[in-house]
Amino acid sequence: MRRMNVVNRKQALKVVKELDAFPKVLDDCKETTASGGGVSILVFVFIFILIISEIIYQSTTSLKFDYQVDTGFDGKLKINIDLTVAMRCGLIGADALDATGQDTHGFGELSMDDTYFELTPKQLEYFQIVQEVNEYLRSEYHALQDLMWLSTGIISSYRRGMPKREVESNKQPDACRVHGSLEVNKVAGNFHITAGKSIPVFPRGHAHISMMVHESEYNFSHRIEKFSFGDSVNGIVNPLDGEEQITTDSEYCYPQCIDYHLFQYFMKVVPTEVRTYRAGNVNTYQYAVTERNRTINHSQGSHGIPGIFIKYDLNALKIRIREQHQPFLQFLVRLCGIVGGVFAVSGMLHNWTGTVVDIVCCRYGIGTKAQHSKEPSPTMSLTETNQDVITGPSLIPRDNS
């Protein structure tokens, strides 16, 4: 019984050996060459470089973008404002109004500080930095996630904010800085600054009392330092940061100059959720803006209310940005492909090169033998000479008798 088991095992092992797709070559049958050794060294170096580059690629991350419906419309939207208008604070009013018609005082209150519209040298330098950063980002089309961890160079100067005035002027303030945050509903609305303080109007809304403002005091030239939505996030540069509009309507100067000008900004706000290793979990907002401005001149058919109107509307879709590594299984497959592919291709190239060299050498050798075969050999010369002696005319005289 044991003998039969041993026989069966040997037969099974024999069958398995016959199915071997990787037969081993005996060492006595192997032939090593200097060219093969040189190619092997180059192949090993090339594989090592590719493996290192693949490990570096695996250590980096990629960003995945997807979209989903924003279901948080019941919450509030925070608007962060910091701008300067070239009119005294007592002459203007700043309010927000949305599609629900809710009382503007329920959204919060902005701070209004008297200041000077003309900047000091340090303030002008900072504001030019903000404009350069925004212009650079617009030209390079940098995305939101690329800005959230910038912390050196110009971005650091931008984050410090507008510096204070070095020397206070003896003149009366001629401008008003409007800054602060408002908590509004997540629906379409507008933020506006116009002449006169606002009063509530029944049943809803409000009105600005502008009759106390003289026409010569209108000047809605403005400078926007920051305008954003949501919580403040370091590194994000918004499209309106560094915006400056200066207006002098000289064509409307009879009998005196009247600076009636309307500035409109139309925004499309997109909720954005960022999940990255550096920035962490951030919920913020991006927006695109379109700007229009025109002179108000009723005699020429250009009607409207002079002021600054920022109209915003929220997108129903939310953008999700997630940072992730490549799958580890994919990394192993790529490594196997690199090693096996380089070995296979290098082996084929080496064999093809050797075959071509052998063919050229053989042809050269065949040509040499053919050239030598045309020269008469000593044996053939001797045979031909003997034939001439035998078949040639006889020199022995014949006996006629």
GIKA-V104606 format. One line per field, one symbol per residue. phi: phi as a letter, one per 30 degrees, with the letter a starting at -180 (. if undefined). A space follows every 10 residues. Layout:
phi: ???
This chain:
phi: .ddddddddd dddddddddd dbdccdddcd bcbddddddd dddddddddd dddddddddd cbcccbbadd ccdddccccc babbcdbddd cbbbbbbcdd ideddddjbc dbcdacddcd eddddddddd dddddddddc hdddddcdbd bbiddddddd idddddbddd ddecbbccbk bbccddbdab cbbbdjdcbd bddajabcdc ddcdddcdac dbbcdbabbi ddbdjdcdec didbbcbbdd dcbbdbdbcc bccbbccccb dbccbbdddi cbcbbcbcbb cbbaddbddc icckcdlcbc cbbcddcccc cbcbdddddd dddddddddd dddddddddd dddddddddd dddddddddd dddddddddd dddddddddd cdddcdddcd d
